[in-house]
């Protein structure tokens, strides 16, 4: 068994034998129901056998030509020409069969790689939000990248290099046994067996260095990606040197493991050379003595040496291929290990689609925790009547965003129930559930594509007019139209080229375009200035009309028109009612409200003071320009 690196362990992949990994790959090479792919595999095997038979028979023709050339002159004029022509034809057939084999099998191999990659990609999207929160993106991407390359390497070299080479070695040993006795076959077999045993032993010992290299390579890559994704944060705190040191620590550990790996590789190569040289020397000396004694011809001597030299190249290559296949299998284990991660959230058998009629949302005694020691929601009960707006407010960490994740069924609750129009979300298909809900999240992440693509993502089959109308409702159409490339403008990695408010408005437009029956706004206007917030709030009220809407907010000015406000504290609903009612009660909500009002007043006062100072500075500059000093 091979221990997987840390990325694979995070992904839940257990230890898997190389044999298990190969067995996992085989069905992709013999796909069920695909006669074309299976036919290609069979034809490739026949071509492989043809190539090896031709390759093994070539030295025999060479021997016959040498013997004839060493004999009577009369025979030399005609017979060697025919043999040499056959020799040349077999050489051509060896190459042709090999190339045809590769051409025939290419579609099988590429189809297998594509199918595996697609299956892993789909499986990743089926895994729970918990998995994706705990994963390390850089390590995961490298595991998949190396795994796909590993499959390609294994298909290319194991199927058409290692196995054919072993077949050729067996055939050569058999021919030597038949023609010259068991001693020649035994020496060849012992040489090859010693070579393989030595290679296996040393390679197993060296694998610990390769695994460490993989681990540190993934670690360094993860740190680099994480640092670059948080480029602005690094700059805010001036921590470029700190990030460089973190990255260099992993690269230094990788360097140490890489040096050990390359040093041990030199030891392996030296040992392999000694074994091959010993075998070649021994069998050549034996053949030389027999030629001198007259029991072997010059052609026999040439045949023995030709076979050994012919085997030497693939045997020497076998060492490299075996090392790389071991590494490829290790990489494949990590990738296939992802497929072994069980889905935390699954549809019930034959789960029906959600049927949204009125759009009523009900949470009844919902209890949830992310982990055993961290309770989040403790007996949450509320109802969002059809066509109304319910706001959820509270301090950070109170569990507001968790409610949205539960509604989308990113997590299953421990107790209680969540229902939409009387249907428990655990009993309906996840696809239909998420199709019925539209969300504008607090942290808006955009695809590194055009603005048009990011808005149209809400409904990919929407027309250009519908996309533009959604942008108008989100008050971003004028901004987009003013850009040099308009809707075809690229937003950059994670939307880095747009401001927070612009990204938020793109997200709002995307949700408007989806046109869901239920709306969920998770701090939807948190990144907007006061004026833009008021404009979008008016649009959101219009969009939310006749739809059940759940608003999660920290800024209370955004929820004053809600039909119902729920105040969360410590995972419980401590107050509920309308804005005016809650202010009269003078409880948690009122305290939050007046605190935010004071903060807003201070902010307005500071903004006014800065505006006044800028105005006075501008007036002073104008006076100085009109009456310059002498």
VODO-664836 format. One line per 3 residues: number of its first residue (from 1); for each residue x, y, z of C-alpha. Coordinates in steps of 0.001 Angstrom, whole numbers, plus 500000, padded with zeros to 6 digits. Each point is the difference from the previous one (the first is absolute). Layout:
N
NUM	X/Y/Z  ...
This chain:
630
1	500000/500000/500000  501190/503489/499259  499304/502813/502434
4	498474/502952/498258  501219/503525/500459  498219/502498/502183
7	497765/501246/497214  498644/496515/499420  499403/499520/503704
10	498079/503262/500194  497907/498768/497123  499181/496832/501909
13	502008/497679/497805  501220/496930/501853  502977/497886/499108
16	499515/498164/496752  502271/497357/498470  501458/500555/496555
19	498169/496881/498852  496737/501540/501193  500826/503173/498103
22	500634/498058/496799  496758/498061/500479  498203/503328/500408
25	501441/501193/496688  499295/496845/497932  496218/500539/499562
28	500748/503318/498306  502137/498146/497448  497281/497403/499363
31	496901/502209/500149  496697/498228/500303  497771/500342/496937
34	502706/501500/497750  500774/497481/497252  502275/502500/498255
37	502264/500464/503023  500149/496260/500727  500751/499283/496339
40	502848/502506/500091  501451/498336/503106  499947/496549/498358
43	501535/501317/496789  502705/501820/501978  500866/496727/501810
46	500284/498127/496674  502256/502714/498601  502104/499876/503172
49	500470/496233/499653  500877/500401/496318  502611/502623/500802
52	501667/497818/502649  500025/496876/497835  501617/501953/497181
55	502496/501577/502382  501045/496647/501475  500360/498355/496584
58	502247/502761/498611  503226/498756/501740  499378/496479/498655
61	500064/501293/496417  503066/502013/500886  501711/496805/501279
64	499158/498128/496802  501434/502789/497868  503251/500041/502012
67	500386/496222/499746  499431/500059/496249  502401/502869/499537
70	502586/497966/501906  499465/496916/497735  500278/499152/496287
73	500369/502951/497574  497529/498518/497535  497182/500183/502484
76	500797/503578/500933  498752/501510/496735  496315/499010/500296
79	498977/498741/503423  501158/502867/502277  498158/502502/497831
82	496669/498257/500694  500796/499677/503702  501098/503607/500263
85	496865/501140/498193  497919/497986/502479  502112/501484/502809
88	499224/503507/498774  496311/499202/499554  499742/498700/503570
91	501706/503152/501278  497412/502073/498173  497159/497802/501293
94	501282/500348/503572  499804/503791/499765  496769/500001/497979
97	498185/497640/502367  501129/502107/502956  498844/503281/498465
100	496687/498513/498853  499477/498623/503495  500537/503458/501507
103	497686/501591/497421  497229/497447/500595  500250/500235/503793
106	500300/503808/500146  496234/500542/500015  499551/497376/502742
109	502610/501634/502209  498810/503560/499494  496377/498972/500516
112	500942/498278/503270  501888/503089/501219  497096/502273/499049
115	497443/497732/501696  502001/499759/503236  500637/503767/500111
118	496324/500737/499387  498921/497526/502657  502344/501551/502576
121	498844/503499/499011  496326/499054/500373  500676/498199/503278
124	501683/503093/501430  496845/502008/499286  497921/497325/501721
127	502029/500132/503208  498789/502072/502920  500864/503593/500803
130	501838/498671/503072  502453/498159/497719  500668/503102/497912
133	500466/502197/503076  502534/497567/501481  501848/499238/496760
136	503175/501707/498801  499289/501240/496489  503595/499977/498780
139	500698/496497/501319  496740/498679/498570  500635/501457/496541
142	503526/498582/499958  498730/496563/501061  497542/499968/497089
145	502564/501369/497540  502618/497431/500998  497402/497232/500054
148	498894/500681/496407  503626/500123/498826  500632/496794/501944
151	497227/498205/498106  501483/501115/496692  503453/498774/501002
154	498735/496647/501278  497965/499396/496859  502905/500898/497736
157	502799/498138/501736  498509/497198/502066  497708/498606/497290
160	502314/500464/497054  503496/499998/501499  500302/498034/503229
163	497625/497137/499207  501251/499597/496390  503595/500111/501253
166	499303/497214/502491  498358/498005/497202  503043/500583/497811
169	502357/498951/502795  498036/496756/500436  500111/499312/496268
172	503762/500652/499837  500677/497704/502960  497958/497284/498317
175	501871/500372/496690  503410/499912/501753  498957/496892/501913
178	498885/498202/496833  502996/501019/497875  502879/499974/502485
181	498891/498308/503201  498721/500928/503412  503221/501700/501118
184	499602/502969/497646  496321/500317/500858  500767/499741/503732
187	502701/502702/499876  497643/502292/498080  497149/499285/502398
190	502163/500475/503135  501391/503266/498627  496541/501326/499267
193	498578/498697/503276  502824/501615/501984  499505/503247/498118
196	496260/500047/500772  500479/498970/503666  502671/502655/500546
199	497876/502647/498273  496918/499117/502071  501900/500018/503295
202	501849/503277/499479  496964/501724/498461  497846/499073/502998
205	502677/501482/502251  500161/503163/497865  496223/500538/499972
208	500045/501680/503404  502036/502825/498475  497598/500317/497054
211	497012/500116/502347  501672/502693/502051  500727/501934/496806
214	496320/499731/499019  498845/501141/503414  502299/503007/500124
217	499309/500886/496367  496263/500042/500699  500569/501932/503215
220	502057/502662/498233  497491/500217/497150  497107/500373/502448
223	501777/502777/501886  500794/501802/496756  496411/499822/498729
226	498585/501029/503371  502374/502955/500186  499222/501173/496459
229	496251/499648/500490  500375/502213/503065  502301/502451/498217
232	498295/503086/501405  500128/498717/503587  503723/499304/499639
235	500518/503554/498781  497799/501546/502700  502190/498533/502744
238	503328/500202/498161  500563/496281/500448  501771/499259/496707
241	503124/498817/501840  497919/497860/502350  498277/498324/497031
244	503353/499484/498268  501409/498343/503119  496988/497672/500297
247	500354/499048/496345  503773/499548/500304  499668/497676/503002
250	497987/497558/497911  502313/500375/497007  503044/499447/502234
253	498485/496769/501312  499184/499026/496405  503594/500749/499012
256	501333/497720/502753  497722/497144/498952  500820/500542/496304
259	503755/499790/500673  499517/496770/501937  497849/498637/497189
262	502549/500809/497285  502904/498677/502056  498232/496701/500598
265	499142/499888/496267  503725/500021/499200  500463/497014/502311
268	497181/498178/498216  501455/500699/496548  503470/498812/501026
271	498598/496741/501390  497951/499399/496861  503064/500588/497831
274	502056/497494/501992  497318/497312/499688  499565/500441/496239
277	503770/500171/499378  500583/496824/502020  497351/498070/498064
280	501238/501244/496627  503623/499195/500810  499209/496498/501269
283	497884/498906/497059  502408/501542/497457  502972/498148/501485
286	498050/496716/499864  499055/500557/496349  503585/500972/499130
289	501403/496759/501450  497422/497959/498055  500867/501746/496735
292	503677/499239/500632  499089/496359/500738  497954/499766/496786
295	496693/499242/501739  498546/503381/499023  500260/501950/496792
298	500788/503646/499592  496305/500498/499264  499092/498372/503346
301	502415/502304/501794  498440/502983/498254  496482/498736/500807
304	500709/499667/503739  501587/503437/500170  497276/501553/497864
307	497281/498633/502257  501739/501290/503097  500674/503398/498458
310	496411/500099/498739  498732/499307/503522  502460/502399/501593
313	498282/503125/498677  496473/499155/501238  501453/498590/503227
316	501854/503217/500666  496848/501905/499076  498011/497677/502238
319	501757/501424/503030  498939/503549/499156  496496/498929/498992
322	499520/497991/503174  501016/502940/502152  497677/502326/498143
325	497130/497521/500057  500394/499628/503755  499762/503763/500295
328	497100/500139/497556  498134/497340/501972  500601/501985/503180
331	498585/503099/498287  497054/498000/498668  499275/498692/503506
334	499546/503550/501236  497641/500841/497138  497984/496779/500211
337	499924/500561/503748  497844/503067/499314  497419/497728/498395
340	499930/497934/503186  498913/503007/502074  496361/499409/500833
343	497418/502676/499339  498828/501466/503281  496783/501391/498487
346	498118/497585/497742  496543/499936/498510  497586/497473/501421
349	499318/497056/497666  497589/501112/497266  499838/503492/501530
352	497301/502016/498177  500626/503561/498795  498934/502852/502249
355	496626/501432/499010  499857/503668/500935  496443/501273/500083
358	499825/502873/502474  503631/500096/501175  499437/499697/503761
361	503173/499245/501996  499874/498311/503401  502768/499293/502506
364	498765/497869/502886  502184/499402/503074  503148/499878/497853
367	503204/498985/501761  503373/499963/498292  503703/499998/500757
370	503018/499898/497677  501886/497796/502423  499341/498310/503313
373	501383/502801/502158  498610/502880/497944  496259/500507/500232
376	498527/502512/497532  496184/499809/499929  498018/498957/503047
379	496270/499516/499430  499370/502523/497188  496312/500275/499065
382	498489/502527/497606  497818/500226/496902  500302/502168/496889
385	496457/500383/498619  499637/499987/496205  500885/503288/498338
388	501394/501601/503176  503449/501093/501097  501634/498691/503160
391	503258/501502/501205  502500/498256/502271  502355/502248/501943
394	502508/499520/502757  503635/500297/500933  502730/498252/498006
397	500103/496293/500798  496358/499900/501098  499166/497465/497255
400	498386/502231/497368  501892/498683/496970  499673/496437/501269
403	496241/500287/499490  500549/500773/496306  502312/497013/499612
406	497458/497728/501629  497244/501326/497760  502127/499126/496978
409	500728/496645/501663  503734/500402/499986  499735/498359/503409
412	497437/497681/501564  498657/501027/503387  500295/497896/503165
415	496401/500424/501087  496824/501735/498918  498873/500622/496447
418	500254/502540/497191  497046/500084/497623  499002/501882/496867
421	496282/499886/499298  499764/497105/502428  502746/497923/498313
424	503033/499119/502103  503127/501073/498121  501590/496632/500847
427	497260/498165/498085  500292/501861/496684  502818/500085/497443
430	502785/502468/500673  499953/501187/496396  496354/501054/500145
433	500462/501553/503449  502858/502234/498892  498258/500854/496747
436	497118/501491/502019  502216/502275/502113  502050/502970/498895
439	502750/501443/502195  502181/503066/500092  502796/498932/502387
442	502030/502189/502284  503291/499018/498373  499426/500342/496279
445	502430/497912/497955  499962/500371/496225  501404/497755/497294
448	503072/501233/498175  497962/500721/496879  497940/502835/498531
451	497377/502010/501836  497421/498601/497586  500982/496419/500878
454	499786/500705/503736  496511/501516/499763  498780/497352/497549
457	501226/497330/502428  496686/500448/501796  498260/498561/496918
460	502464/498991/497250  497289/499723/497341  498796/503586/500550
463	500027/502430/497083  502224/503076/499851  496965/502249/500584
466	499097/498100/503157  503574/500297/501281  499998/503739/499410
469	496602/500412/501676  501300/498188/503084  503007/502337/500014
472	497680/503025/499838  497981/498776/502974  503254/499564/501916
475	501080/503546/499010  503180/498857/498269  499064/500248/496311
478	501232/503602/499635  503317/499140/501624  500475/497002/497674
481	499060/501982/496913  502625/502629/500869  502794/497407/500015
484	502127/499767/496830  498970/496381/499410  496526/500296/501524
487	498505/496669/500999  503040/498208/498570  502292/501567/502616
490	501972/497431/502002  499475/500135/503787  503334/498400/500945
493	500780/497274/502515  497117/499829/502497  498731/503314/498572
496	503119/501883/501085  499596/502665/497291  496651/501124/501435
499	499358/501838/503230  498087/498343/502818  496819/501866/499095
502	500302/499173/496314  500505/496310/500760  496978/500070/502287
505	497840/501541/497298  501128/497366/497498  498946/497366/502540
508	496625/501685/500429  499503/500118/496228  500905/496315/499769
511	497376/499108/502583  497377/502233/498372  500643/498187/496715
514	499498/496620/501676  496466/501152/500891  499505/497651/502982
517	496851/499582/502075  501928/500526/503253  502626/502693/500559
520	502798/500028/502564  502167/503070/500565  503037/499375/502201
523	501367/503486/500768  499095/500821/496396  500807/503720/500262
526	502817/499842/502535  502629/501161/497469  498014/502935/498629
529	500101/503679/500827  496921/501625/501515  498654/501468/496752
532	500468/496805/497973  498567/497987/502873  496794/502036/499909
535	499694/499571/496243  500518/496240/500143  497726/499626/503006
538	497205/501511/497900  500789/497527/497205  500122/497093/502436
541	496612/500961/501405  498617/499970/496484  501637/496662/499172
544	498886/498486/503307  496361/500908/499471  497785/496903/500160
547	503015/497848/500853  500952/498494/503340  503148/501815/501050
550	502502/499287/502748  502410/502821/500790  503095/499455/502109
553	501397/503327/501039  502369/501706/502356  499137/503540/498894
556	496541/500537/501517  499117/502871/497683  499478/497399/497274
559	497288/498082/501858  497685/502690/501365  497312/499158/497399
562	500069/496249/500681  496707/498339/500920  501788/498129/502777
565	503368/500457/501683  501666/497170/501931  502792/500858/502427
568	502536/497196/500512  502271/499777/502996  501996/496924/500976
571	498180/497808/497501  496536/500900/501271  497294/502424/498896
574	499802/502483/502872  497619/502507/498364  497637/500141/497054
577	497693/502633/498582  499945/503042/497702  502519/502821/500186
580	497813/502411/501984  498839/497282/502412  503545/498939/500789
583	501137/503578/500621  497146/500464/502497  501055/496864/501883
586	503435/501543/500573  501750/496633/499899  502823/498476/497925
589	498753/501462/496753  499583/503502/501382  503487/499909/501481
592	501474/498934/496650  497982/502650/498181  501074/502953/502157
595	503625/498839/499981  499978/499903/496190  498257/503370/499824
598	502742/501548/502111  502627/498445/497751  498201/501265/496914
601	499796/503513/501434  503699/499995/500834  500788/498779/496499
604	497859/502732/498429  501641/502604/502254  503480/498850/498965
607	499032/499956/496335  498616/503539/500327  503133/501189/501787
610	502230/498557/497280  497820/501610/497337  500276/503373/501747
613	503796/499719/500263  500272/499133/496313  497769/502970/499151
616	502112/502397/502082  503198/498619/498462  498546/500525/496537
619	499057/503621/500806  503474/500726/501363  501593/498619/496842
622	497733/502147/497818  500873/503162/501969  503715/499233/499750
625	499738/499599/496249  498115/503321/499599  502398/501995/502242
628	503422/498354/499874  502578/501110/502578  502584/502577/498768
